[in-house]
Amino acid sequence: MNSSRHDNPEMTLKLALTPIIFLVTLLACSVYLFGADSSYGANQIALVLATSVAALVGRKVGVPWKMAQEGIINGIAIGLGPTLILLAVGMLIGTWILSGTVPAMIYYGVQILNPSIFYAASAMICAIIAISIGSSWTVAGTLGIGLMGIAGSFDLSPAITAGAIISGAYFGDKLSPMSDTTNLASAATGVDLFDHIRHMLWTTVPSFTIALIIFLIIGGSGGATPAEIDALKTSLESEFNIGIHLLLPLLLMLGLVYKKFPAYPAIVVSALAGAVLALLFQPDTVAKLAGDTDGLSTPFIMLKGIWISLFDGYTSNSGNEFLDALLSKGGMASMLNTVWLIMMALGFGGVLEHTGILSYLLKLALKGVTSTGSLITTTVLTCIGTNILAADQFIAVALPGRMYRDEYERHGLSRLNLSRTLEDSATLTSALIPWNTCGAYMSATLGVATFSYAPFAFFNFLCPIIAVIYGFKNFAQKPLEKEEGAVTAG
């Protein structure tokens, strides 16, 4: 994906901003008219219409519809991998609830975790696992689901819990040598992977430390009483055959990812492992989910129940309203609205790139750079803007990474500063944008609207702020080495 081939000499600021202003206006109207429900169709329509406006701008500067359409298709193609993972996670949630894996995580979690330190503990647990496996998505889709259930059992804030999970997951993902974005940032800037990780410690560790302190201060007081917790455990035991062995699918999933098994097949295998456990240990629950089974033999009743959990999720009818709300979720169908949002957003980002709008705006951003602080700030704002417009963190890392390399060297700065800033901004803010692939995934998986958890994803927005402060203070900015400049020049 070479952004330079999409440069267009006929592009002007007025034309480049037209689809952006149009989209922002429509999204504002969408939120005003539909509120929290705007992501269930209204935002998608805004993105479709803005994509059409961008294509018209392209036509104005000589980009034919065929090329604009190619951009839309290529943009959507970027999201097919994440979309497959998202649909697979829907399957996994359905079978993991049916098998008792998620209920067991809740059952044992409420006995181990203390509500007063729950948010901080959740962030720390997710951070440790994410460093081990290098995937924030996997952590959110496995441990995150269980932690959200435990938070609900404690009557704690789902938004703060989601913020803690995301903070921990992205901290670990960012510092893991197995992470896709960590490898991409080092590759896009041409720096050594482990040098890149070491340099990130300057911004990452202080940001996460502050986040943990905030989570500890917030605490978890005012949650559920011991009697309510006991009632929940009783309800879980009445609906599922609870046992520690039900956590095997979770261990399988983490083991597969740790062994660098591709994410999509790992999640599907883990979902099917949940289905097997459901057949072995929850046959009555499977039959109950199957519903109308007149004329069906037992094997087909079991198959129907499993099949329903895979495409439509689990529906709890325990009589306990809280438990029913907690466990009635999952299935591939539950992710379709998010898939719709991702496709429309990536289509918009694709047409912006192919018409030259994105390249024009990125280069325009560099014109006001006069110091290290302004360069770091411009990089952060560019990455956030690309996350918003292109709706994909990989584009937000790769494009500025390629375009800003020379600018850092002209300022006498090592490209390690650029690679770190890409991660501080592009990687971390992707989860805070509802239509970005990461924001859409986290919202769909954790069951909390992006704008609801975003204020509590402290690590994700503290890191870019600290990066900018470091830039203006000229602190922890590695200077350009002669060998590094020579390699780049060659």
N, C-alpha and C positions, 0 to 999 in steps of 0.2 A: 504494500500500500504506500506508494510514493506520492506524498502530498504535492510535490513540485509539479508534477504533470497535470495537476488540476488548477495551477495558477492561471488567472485570466486577466490580461492587461486592460480589458474593458470594464472590469468591476470597479464600482465606486462605493464610497461609504454609505450613501443613501440607499443604493440597491442592496448592499450586504446586510444592512440593518432592517430592511423591510420585512423579511420573513421572521426575524427575531422579535421585532416589536409586535408583529401580528400574533405570533404565538404567545408572547407574554400577556397580551391583551385578552386573548381567548382563554388562557389558563386562569387569569384573574376573574373573568366572568364565570368560568366553570366553578371555581371555588365559591364565589359569591352566591351562585344559584343552587349549587348542589352540596356545598359543604364537604363533609368527610366522605360523601358518596361520589365525589367528582371523579375518582379513579375507576369507577365502575361503568365507564363508557364516555362520560363527558370529556375527560382529558384526552381520550383516544381520538375523538372527533376533532378536537383542537389540533392535535398533532397531524392528523390526515390533511386538514385544511391548510395548515402551515407548510406541509410538504408540497402541496399544490402551488402555493405562493412562491416557495423557493424554486420550484421547477419553472415557473413563469419568469422569475428573475434570471434564471439560467438561460432561458430562451432569449431574453432581452440582450444578453451579452454573448449570444452566439452558440450556446450549448443546446443542441437538439434534444427533443423529448427522449429519444432513444438512449442518449448518454445519461440523462437525468434518471430514467427508469433503471438503467444499469446501476446507478448509484444507490437507488432505493433497494434493489434486489441484493446488491453486495452488502449493503448495510444490514439488512435483515439476515443475510447468511452468516454474518459475524455472530449473531445471537442464537443460531441454531443449537450450538453446543450447550450454552447455558439453559436454553429452553428445554432440551432433552433432560438435563439434570433436574430442572424445576419440576417437570412432569414426573420424573422418577421419584423425587422426594414426596410428591403427593401420594404415590403408590406406597412408599415406605411408611408414611405417617398412618395410612389406613391399616396396613397389616401389623404395624408395631402396636397400635392400640388394640386391634382384635386379638393379637397373640398375648397381650398382657405386658409387653415390654415397656411401653410408656406408663401404664398404670403401676408397674413394679418400680420404675424410676421415681415416680411420685411417692409411692408407698414408703420406700426406703429413704428417699430424699428428705421427706418431712421429719424423719427420725434422726437424721445425721446433721442436716444444716440448721443453724440457728437463725431465726428471723432477723435478729438484730444486726447480723453481719452478712445477711443473705446476698445483698447486691454486690458487695466487695468480693465475697467468696465466689459468686457466679462469674464475675469478671476474671478472677484469678484462675479458676478451673478451666475456663474457656481459653485463656491465654496459654496455659501449659500444654493443653492438648493441641492447640493450633500450631504452636512451635514444633510439636512432634510430627504433625501430619502435613502442615503447610497449606491448610485450606480453611478459610473462614466460613465458606458455604457449608462444608461438611460438618463443622462444629455446630453451626446454627441449626442445621437440619437433623442433628442427632441429639447431642447434649442440650442444645438450645430448646428443643421441644420439651424435653423432660424438665428443664429448669423453669420454663414458662408454666408447666403444670404444677410444679412445686410452689411457685410464687402464687398461683391461684389458690392453692390449698392453704397457704398462709394468709390469704386475703391481702397480698402485697400488690403494688402497682405494676400492671403488665408493661406499661410504657418504660418505667425505670428499669425493670428487669430486662426488657429487650435492649435498652441502652447499655446495660452492664454486659450482656452477652455479646453484643456487637463490639463494644470497646475491647473486651478480652480477646475475641476471635480475631479482630483486625490487628491487635498488638502482636499476637502470635504469628499470624499470617505474614505480617510485615518483616519479622525477624527470622523467618524460617527459610533456609536455603532450598527447600522443596516448593516454595510458593511460586505460582505462575507470575504474579505481578513483580515479585522481587527479582526474578530472573529476567523479566522483560525490561525492567528499569535499568538493570546493569547492562543488558545487551543493547538497548536503544541509545545509551550514552557511551558505550564502549569501555566500561570500567570492570574491574575484577569483582566477581560476585561477593566474595567474603570481605573485600575492602569496602564494598558498598554497604554490607550489613553492619560492619563495625562503625562506619561513619554515621549510620542512622541512629546509633545508640544515643548520640548527643541530643537529639530531639525526642526520640521515642521513649526513653526511660523517664525523663522528667514529666512528660505528658501523661504517661500511664500512672506514674506515682501520684500526681495531682488528682487524676481521675479516681484512683483507689481511695484516696483520702476523702474526696467528696462523697463517694458511695458509703464510706464508713460513717461520715457525719450524717448523711440522710438516714442511715439505719433502716430498720424495718419495724419500728414500734407501731402499735395500734392494729396489729394483724389479728389473725384468727386465734381463738382461745384454745387451750389444750382439749377441751371438751369437743370443740368443732373439728379439731384435727382427728380425734378418736372416732368421731362420727364419720368422717371422710374415709378413714382406714377401714372401718366396718363396711361401708358402702362398696369400697373397692374389693374387699374380700368376698362380698356377696355376689358381685358381678363377674369376678375373675378368680382363677386359681393362682394366687400370688406365690411366687417363689424366686429365689435369687437366680435360678437357671434361666429365667426369662430375660435376663440381661445379655445373654449370649449374642443376639443379633447386633447389639451395640458394640460388643467387643470384636465381633467379626468385621463390622464396618470400619472401625478404627484401625484394625490390623491390616485390612486390605489397602486402605489409603496409605498407611505407614509404609507398606511394601511397594508403594508407587503403582498400585493397581489403578487404572483409569477411573475417574470419578463416576461416570454414568454406569458402566457395568457393575462397579462396586456397590452402588446404591441399589440397583435392580437385584443383585444377588442378595443383598441384605434384606430387601423387601420380601423376597421369596423365602428367605430364612425365617422371617417373621410369620409368613403364611404356613410354613411347616410346623412351627411351634404352636400356632393357633390350632392346627388340626390335631396335634398331639395332646395339648394341655387345656384347650378351651373349646372342645367340641360342642358343648351346649350353647356357648356364646356364638359360635359360627352358625349353628342351626337357627338360632334366634334372629341373627342378622339376615339370613336367607329369606325370611318372611314366608310368603305363600309357597308351600312345597308340596301341594296336593299331587299325588301320583308320582312323586320323585323318590327314587331309592336313596339310601343314606349317602353313598358316594357322591351322587349328584347334588344332594342338599349341601354337603360340605363344599363341593366345588362352587356352587352358586354363592354361598356366603363369602368364600375367599375372593371370588371374582368381583363381588359388590364392593368389598373393602378396597380392592385395587383401583376401581374406576370411580366409585362414589364415596369412599371413605367409610368410617364407622359411625353408627348412630346409637347413642346410649339412651336407654329407656329404663333407668334404674329407679326412677321416682324421686331421686335426689336432684333437684333442679340445678344446683351448682355443679355436681358431677356430670350431669348430662350435658351442660354447656361446655364443660372442660374437655370432655372426650368425644363429642360429636364433631368430627372434623376429618380431614384427609381425603385421599382419593385423587386420581388424576384430574377429574373434572373440577376440583376446587382450585386448580392452578390456571384454568383456561383464561380467566379474565386478566391475570398477570401476564400470560403469554401474549394476549392481545395488546396490552399496554407496551410490552417490550418491542414487539414487531413494529408498531406505529412509531415509537421513539427512535428505533434504529433506522427505520426508513427515512425519517427526517434528517438524522445525522448523516446518512449516506448521500442524500441529495445535496446537503450543504457542502460535503467534501468534493463531490464530482462537479459541482458548478463553480468551484473556486471560492465560495463564500467563506468557508472555514479558514482556508489558507490566507485569504486577504485579511481577515480579522486577527489571526495569529501574528502576522507580520506587522500589522498596525499597532499591536500591543507593545512591540519592542521599541517603537519610536520615542517613547518617553523615558527610556531607561538611561539613567545617568550615574548610578551608584550601585554598590552591592545590594543595599537594601531595596532599591527600586527594582533591581533585576530579580531578586528573590520574590518580591511582592508580585511582580508581573507574571512570573512563572506560576505562583500559587493561583492567582486569579485566572490565568489562562487555563490551567488544569481544571479548575472548578467550572469555568465557562464551557470547556470542551465536554466535561462530564454532563453538564446540563443540556448542551446542544446535540452532542453525538450519542449520548445515553449509554456510553460503554466505557468502563475504566481502562480497558486495554488501548483504546484509541486515545484516551486522555493521558496515558503514559507515553505511548509511542510517538504521537505527532509532536508534542512540545519537546520530547526527548531528542528527536532528530533535528528539529528546527532551531533549538536554542543552544546546541553544543558549541557552535563557533562563538556565540555571544558571550558565553561564560569564559572562554579562552581569551577573548578580546579584553575582558575585565581582569585577566590574570588569575582566574579561579579554576581550580580543578573541576573536572566533570563529575567528581564524586559529590560536589555540592548540588549539581543539577539532578543527579540520580536520587539523592536523598530528598530533595524538594519535590520531585515527581511523586515519590511515595507518600511524603507528608501531606500532599494535597490531592493528587489524582486518585491514589488508592483509597485514601481514608474518606474523602467526601463523597465517593460514589454511592455509599450506603445511605446517604442523607438526602438523596434526590429520588422522589417517588417513581419517576419513569425511567431512571437509569436501571440497567440490568440488575445491579447489586441492590439498590433500594427496593425495587420491585420484588426481588427474591426474598430479601429479609422480611419485608412486610407480609408476603404471602406465607412464608414458612413459620414465622413467629406469631402471626395473627394480630399484628399491631400496625396501625397506619404509620407510614414513614414520618410524617410531620408530628406524630404523637411521640415516637421514641427519639427523634433527632435531637431535641434539647437535652436528652439524658445520655446520648452517646458522647460523653465528655472527652474521651481520648480522641475521637475522630475529628472534633473541631478544635481541640486544644493544640494538637500537633501542628496544623498549618499556622496558627497564631504564633506559637513559639518559633517556628521556622522564620516568620517575618521579623520577629523581634531580634533573633540572632543575626539576620541580614543587616538590619539597621545598626546594630551594635557591633557588627563585624566580628561576631563571636563564633568560634568553631567553624570558620570558613577556610577550608584547606586551599592553599595557594597552588597555582599551576606549576607543575614540575617540568623541567626541560624535556625529559624523556617522554612525558605525556603529550606535550605539544608537538614533538617530533613525530610521534606515532600518528597523531591526527593529521598533521600536514602531509604525511605520506599516504 
